[in-house]
């Protein structure tokens, strides 16, 4: 009898463990039927070129929902326009958290908008997931465990430009045009770190602008007058296009490096003039859907089929839409990994334990790996140069292992 009781007890314990393991766990914003995700997008304002990112992401969620959702749950993506204005971001994010009661925020666009709500979301313990910025403060799990940026770290990217300049243009006189916020300052500091002891003698001028400034003519002319023969533009699409156009107008011919945020052919280089943009240098980490090299690539085929069916009014060749696609794809991957444990804590646990996740439009050799102490989603780069039609590779993929 004792042995039977002992066996029965073991079975009971096993059943209770199995039942506990199978239990569904939900925080605010999740249920058997849906997962609420909140986002602000600059549908208007000075950074409205980024609006297409949010539209591509919404289209991706529609595709996922049409296919049955994530583990049987539909994604309810709630988007509000913040016009790239931090006070509006604060207002809309509070609305998402306190009124709409979302499980998490996703891909809030812009450095200043994300900075405006970072402390609030961390105090509330609401995931600020895959923030659309590469500023260093958004990959700081020690101080902001609920915030994870998506974009390549601006400081690291700047450091790589510095290292590239030392190798390829060691005698350059560098002028830096930068946005007067965390984005611009991170790039500037990263560039100086990459140049090391050479920074003080190679940088002949630094000129900042406010994102609300109507033009960047004045700071650009100051850099030309300082004698710069290499220009690094740490800017966003509108100002990058203005700079490229103005440089051509005044007949200045510096070596021109732009940051990854401004590499869209359709949103930046075409408006600035493809001929004017020829020779510009930057970095990349995604496939160019227009490049014939990817014609038979399965990931590119899936992306183009998605654009044709779910976002036909969008530019299928824009890297902003490619970006919207892969960020949405990564979010869905994380939500799938959460299984039936749709708590905010588990969302961050899954997001910080990604191992070599392949996304359809990442360049071969580049994948996503995160850890609880390294929140950087993208830390691999390919140096590229624009030939007047598309971006071509320079050298091999660079993996930054130096942290932030």
Secondary structure, DSSP 8 states (H G I E B T S, - for coil): -HHHHHHHHHHHHHHHHHHHHH--EE-TTB-SSEEEEEEEE-SSSTTGGGHHHHHHHHHHHHHHHHTT-BTTBEEEEEEEE-TT-HHHHHHHHHIIIIIS--SEEE--BSHHHHHHHHHHHHHHT-EEEEEB---GGGS-TTT-TTEEE-S--HHHHHHHHHHHHHHH-TT--EEEEEESSHHHHHHHHHHHHHHGGGHHHHEEEEEEE-TT-S--HHHHHHHHHTT-SEEEEE--HHHHHHHHHHHHHTT---EEEE-GGG--IIIIIHHH-HHHHTT-EEEE-B--TTSGGGTT-HHHHHHHHHHHHH-TTS-TT-HHHHHHHHHHHHHHHHHHHHTTEE-HHHHHHHHTS--SB--TTB-TT--B--BTTB--S--EEEEEEE-SSSEEEEEEEEE--S--
